[in-house]
């Protein structure tokens, strides 16, 4: 049995991930919500601002990318023009190609020592037995209190209790999430993204409804599938074969 994946939507997913980072860093969604109520979020001696009006700088940010596959590589390409520095975490800690020689590659078992200086951490891993609940209390505790977490992989990669605690107690600065713990069903078409925790009430969280791969005028994730159908029909080698052992 041969199973193949599609990576042809990696660019649009990476765009969404970067947009989430920018939104969280610049507090765009928060200030939009406030201005719709006439609140310009300007501090005064009489007002205690829950969210300070000052944004984080994108240029020269220290960026962590967990999972350096097609999406992780595209995130890197998009952010390198902002003069960011990069750490990439993979299974081996080995640089896969000389063109990424300016990135510090680290093994995925070194999170505790290597997250505390990062301004943003992107999660772009496949969901496997090894990555399920990978972003747990220990992981989030190793991040800086000024850091932003961006998840565009799968909701199960993140422990929802640990994430809610880290955000509600300001253990990290913010998060921007596209994949969740609870999804719409026929019986419940408009659920909140968690049955247990009130993520929707947090002001240091940017929420996106699993929308990264959807783009106007096309279905980019189908491009690789069409390519493989043509290859199969022509007797050519298929691309993006999935290891049934590793599950990606």
Helices and strands as residue ranges (DSSP letters): H 10-26, H 28-35, E 62-66, H 70-79, G 80-82, E 85-90, G 98-100, E 104-107, H 111-114, E 120-123, H 137-142, E 148-151, G 155-157, H 160-168, E 174-177, G 199-201, E 205-207, H 222-234
